[in-house]
């Protein structure tokens, strides 16, 4: 029985999800761009994907951060970091779930985010503006990029997402879960870390697997 458990557990570690831009297996990437560089030793994303993750109107998903006017840079960097984690991290295996969309077979659900990462995201984005709670669906795509649906009002994040937990858990329809665990605890995934100290999320994935 132990062997079977080990096999299942190993299948959750060091894996890439079956989604639009992911590599089939993680491995080193010489040149990852900008904020995605944290994963260059072992990544599920290519250099091209990492570059595109930083574009305002990237071909990855044609998603426009500035759908209610320009998103402040300090806020945008969290969404870029979130994209890098999603595209590049080989440590999200325990939270990979089936997805029922045309563009990906798998998604992440309930990834336990460290409290600081979530709080800082909310802090830096509270005055940014959006018109939707769940950014995964319900947009008007007639122009080829996401626009607010008819009748949706642009409001500051702090009104759309009254708490850090609301932002982290709702913006990508349950991809993340807000936790009271702290960075370095080995119990929560960090969106940000110092690659010189190694990737702390390896230990977290092992714990949950």
C-alpha positions as CSV (number, residue, x, y, z in Angstrom):
1,X,0.0,0.0,0.0
2,X,2.8,2.4,0.8
3,X,4.2,2.1,-2.6
4,X,0.9,3.0,-4.2
5,X,0.6,6.0,-1.9
6,X,4.2,7.1,-2.8
7,X,3.4,6.9,-6.5
8,X,0.3,9.0,-6.1
9,X,2.2,11.5,-4.0
10,X,5.1,11.7,-6.4
11,X,2.6,12.4,-9.3
12,X,1.6,15.6,-7.4
13,X,5.2,16.8,-7.0
14,X,7.3,18.6,-9.6
15,X,4.5,18.6,-12.3
16,X,3.1,21.0,-14.8
17,X,-0.6,21.3,-15.3
18,X,-2.2,20.5,-18.7
19,X,-3.1,24.0,-19.7
20,X,-2.7,26.5,-22.5
21,X,0.9,27.5,-22.3
22,X,2.5,25.0,-19.9
23,X,5.4,22.8,-20.8
24,X,4.7,19.0,-20.4
25,X,7.4,18.7,-17.8
26,X,9.2,21.2,-15.6
27,X,12.9,21.9,-16.2
28,X,15.5,24.6,-16.2
29,X,15.0,27.7,-18.4
30,X,18.1,29.8,-19.1
31,X,16.3,33.1,-19.5
32,X,13.1,33.8,-17.8
33,X,11.9,37.3,-18.0
34,X,11.4,39.9,-15.2
35,X,9.4,38.7,-12.2
36,X,9.2,35.1,-13.5
37,X,13.0,34.7,-13.0
38,X,12.4,33.1,-9.6
39,X,11.5,29.9,-11.4
40,X,14.3,29.6,-13.9
41,X,16.0,26.6,-12.2
42,X,12.9,24.6,-12.6
43,X,10.0,26.0,-14.6
44,X,6.8,25.0,-16.3
45,X,6.9,28.1,-18.5
46,X,9.1,29.0,-21.5
47,X,11.1,32.2,-21.8
48,X,8.4,33.4,-24.3
49,X,5.6,32.9,-21.8
50,X,7.5,34.7,-19.1
51,X,8.0,37.7,-21.3
52,X,4.4,37.8,-22.4
53,X,3.3,37.6,-18.7
54,X,4.6,41.1,-18.3
55,X,2.7,42.7,-21.3
56,X,-0.4,44.7,-20.8
57,X,-2.1,43.1,-23.6
58,X,-0.4,39.7,-23.8
59,X,-1.2,37.0,-26.3
60,X,-1.3,34.5,-23.5
61,X,-5.0,35.2,-22.8
62,X,-5.6,38.6,-24.5
63,X,-6.5,39.8,-21.0
64,X,-6.5,43.5,-20.3
65,X,-5.6,44.6,-16.8
66,X,-6.7,48.2,-17.7
67,X,-10.3,47.4,-18.3
68,X,-11.4,50.2,-16.0
69,X,-8.6,52.6,-16.7
70,X,-4.9,52.2,-16.0
71,X,-4.1,49.7,-13.3
72,X,-1.4,51.2,-11.0
73,X,2.0,49.6,-11.4
74,X,2.2,48.6,-7.7
75,X,-1.0,46.6,-8.2
76,X,-0.1,45.2,-11.6
77,X,3.1,43.6,-10.3
78,X,1.0,41.3,-8.1
79,X,-1.1,40.2,-11.1
80,X,2.1,39.6,-13.1
81,X,3.5,37.6,-10.1
82,X,0.3,35.7,-9.9
83,X,0.7,34.9,-13.7
84,X,4.3,33.8,-13.2
85,X,3.3,31.5,-10.3
86,X,0.5,30.0,-12.4
87,X,2.5,29.6,-15.6
88,X,5.9,28.7,-14.2
89,X,5.6,26.9,-10.8
90,X,6.1,23.1,-10.7
91,X,4.9,23.1,-7.1
92,X,1.1,23.4,-7.6
93,X,0.4,19.7,-8.1
94,X,-1.6,19.1,-4.9
95,X,-4.1,21.7,-6.1
96,X,-4.5,20.8,-9.8
97,X,-8.1,20.0,-10.7
98,X,-10.0,19.2,-13.9
99,X,-11.1,22.3,-15.8
100,X,-14.1,22.3,-18.2
101,X,-12.9,24.9,-20.6
102,X,-11.9,24.9,-24.2
103,X,-8.5,26.4,-23.5
104,X,-7.2,24.2,-20.7
105,X,-7.8,20.7,-19.3
106,X,-6.6,21.5,-15.8
107,X,-6.7,24.4,-13.4
108,X,-5.6,25.1,-9.8
109,X,-8.1,25.3,-7.0
110,X,-7.7,26.4,-3.3
111,X,-3.9,26.9,-3.4
112,X,-3.2,28.0,0.2
113,X,-1.6,31.5,-0.2
114,X,0.6,32.9,2.5
115,X,-1.2,35.6,4.5
116,X,1.4,38.2,3.7
117,X,1.3,37.6,0.0
118,X,-2.5,38.0,0.0
119,X,-2.6,41.0,2.3
120,X,0.1,42.9,0.3
121,X,-1.7,42.1,-3.0
122,X,-4.9,43.7,-1.5
123,X,-3.0,46.6,0.1
124,X,-1.3,47.5,-3.2
125,X,-4.5,47.1,-5.3
126,X,-7.2,48.6,-3.0
127,X,-7.4,51.8,-5.1
128,X,-7.2,50.1,-8.5
129,X,-10.5,49.8,-10.3
130,X,-12.4,46.9,-11.8
131,X,-16.0,46.1,-12.7
132,X,-16.1,42.3,-11.8
133,X,-15.5,40.0,-8.9
134,X,-14.7,36.9,-10.8
135,X,-12.3,37.6,-13.7
136,X,-12.5,34.1,-15.2
137,X,-15.9,34.6,-16.8
138,X,-18.6,37.0,-17.8
139,X,-16.6,39.5,-19.8
140,X,-17.6,41.0,-23.1
141,X,-15.0,39.6,-25.6
142,X,-16.5,41.1,-28.8
143,X,-13.4,43.2,-29.4
144,X,-11.0,40.3,-28.9
145,X,-10.1,41.5,-25.4
146,X,-12.0,41.6,-22.2
147,X,-14.3,44.5,-21.6
148,X,-16.7,45.2,-18.8
149,X,-20.1,43.6,-19.4
150,X,-23.0,45.9,-20.1
151,X,-24.2,47.6,-16.9
152,X,-21.2,46.7,-14.8
153,X,-19.9,49.6,-12.9
154,X,-16.2,50.3,-12.4
155,X,-15.4,50.6,-8.7
156,X,-12.3,50.5,-6.5
157,X,-11.0,47.1,-5.5
158,X,-11.7,47.9,-1.9
159,X,-15.4,48.0,-2.6
160,X,-15.4,45.0,-5.0
161,X,-13.2,43.0,-2.8
162,X,-13.7,44.3,0.8
163,X,-11.0,42.0,2.3
164,X,-7.7,40.5,1.2
165,X,-9.4,37.1,1.4
166,X,-12.2,38.2,-0.9
167,X,-9.6,39.3,-3.5
168,X,-7.4,36.2,-3.4
169,X,-10.3,33.7,-3.3
170,X,-12.7,35.4,-5.7
171,X,-10.7,37.1,-8.5
172,X,-9.8,33.7,-10.2
173,X,-12.9,31.8,-9.0
174,X,-11.3,29.9,-6.1
175,X,-7.8,29.3,-7.5
176,X,-6.4,30.6,-4.2
177,X,-7.4,30.2,-0.6
178,X,-6.5,32.8,2.0
179,X,-4.7,31.3,4.9
180,X,-3.4,32.6,8.3
181,X,-0.1,30.7,7.6
182,X,3.0,32.9,7.3
183,X,5.7,33.0,4.8
184,X,8.4,30.5,5.6
185,X,6.0,28.3,7.6
186,X,6.1,25.5,5.0
187,X,2.3,25.5,5.1
188,X,1.5,28.1,2.4
189,X,2.5,28.9,-1.1
190,X,4.5,32.1,-1.6
191,X,3.9,34.1,-4.8
192,X,7.2,35.9,-4.0
193,X,10.4,34.5,-2.7
194,X,14.2,35.0,-2.9
195,X,15.5,32.4,-5.4
196,X,18.9,32.6,-3.8
197,X,17.4,31.0,-0.7
198,X,15.8,28.2,-2.9
199,X,12.2,27.7,-3.7
200,X,10.1,27.5,-0.4
201,X,7.1,26.1,-2.3
202,X,8.8,22.7,-2.9
203,X,8.4,21.9,0.8
204,X,4.8,23.2,0.8
205,X,3.8,20.9,-2.1
206,X,5.5,18.0,-0.3
207,X,3.6,18.7,2.9
208,X,0.2,18.8,1.2
209,X,0.8,16.0,-1.2
